[in-house]
């Protein structure tokens, strides 16, 4: 069985982004070309008594309105079905998406439906921020969990109240940006002056000239004579640069995960870290009444005992670390499990001994 320190070592050595060659296709986007969020309200039918209850009035009203458009007149107060759930439907409309293409949609319950498993999303218009309908969603809902309830027990995995409909939306109106004859602006996905300068230099070395840095997140490229914007962008996407990355430490207190990048540096420091363990144990005893006692009962008497122990650990000198291997060795010298290591890294950052951005998920 591996020790907690060894597990921490395995996580620390997994650097999320190593410095090296990267294409402009992975580093930049063309300014003005982006995804658009779509939103719609719909109904999921075909549930097995796991839909919204009668207390969710808007579901009953939506069902009555839908049936009314189909020629069936019914009072919402007369609906008793739990096989229907009101949902919000979301999707992303990508750039250059043409009419007739399909999108994946996400379906999330709005009321008190327990599960959308086995349901089918009915015809749902999906509109953008301008109120225009760009797509229409419909299809069977796929749920990555379940919720099973018996008389006095239940089993639940993940969140069955949300799911997806792969390819469940059809684009009705396309959003196609126009590529004019003017300059093209490349937007860096991560603002960085070093990478912006290297991108401009790589472009000027490829097409001769015409690229200049606007700021840390934008590089403007002039169109060469006789070349269209699509031709220029296809040429620029394949260019590679030595991408620089910021030093970052990412920790998750929920899972005890710690990930450090290659450029993280550690200054010399002394660390003393101990833990307090508190244990409370309850023993139950039985109190019997006397032999001739009247109106007396046998009762159970709880007897609680509390014990607190503080771990005794001496201070550990952490040497300077310039590489990932040295950093792992320095942190493992502390002898702390991953969850305690998160608190130590936060303290090192506060003390100025950790040269990196600390991001807590």
Number of C-alpha atoms within 10 A of each C-alpha: 3 6 9 14 19 14 13 23 20 12 16 23 17 15 16 13 15 13 13 11 12 15 16 21 15 12 20 21 17 16 14 14 16 14 14 14 14 21 21 19 18 24 23 27 20 18 21 14 14 22 27 26 21 17 10 15 13 15 24 25 16 17 20 20 17 14 13 13 9 9 9 10 12 14 12 17 11 10 15 11 16 18 18 25 33 26 23 17 25 21 24 16 22 16 15 14 16 16 14 13 14 19 21 16 23 21 26 22 23 17 18 16 24 22 26 35 24 14 24 19 25 15 15 19 21 26 20 17 10 6 10 12 17 20 27 20 26 21 19 20 23 19 20 14 16 17 17 12 11 7 5 5 7 9 9 12 10 11 16 20 25 24 23 22 21 16 14 20 25 20 20 16 16 17 17 12 11 10 13 11 12 11 15 20 21 26 22 23 12 14 15 17 17 13 20 26 18 17 29 23 17 19 22 15 11 12 16 11 16 14 24 19 19 16 15 16 18 25 23 19 23 17 21 15 6 5 10 14 18 11 10 16 17 11 13 20 15 12 16 19 18 14 19 18 17 15 17 22 25 17 23 15 14 9 10 14 18 23 19 25 23 24 20 20 20 23 15 14 15 12 16 12 17 14 11 9 10 10 9 9 9 10 9 10 11 10 11 11 13 10 6 7 8 8 6 10 11 10 11 11 11 11 10 10 10 9 9 10 10 10 11 10 12 11 11 16 14 20 17 16 19 14 15 20 13 15 24 19 15 19 23 19 14 21 17 18 16 25 18 15 22 21 15 18 18 16 14 19 16 10 10 12 18 24 16 19 14 16 11 13 10
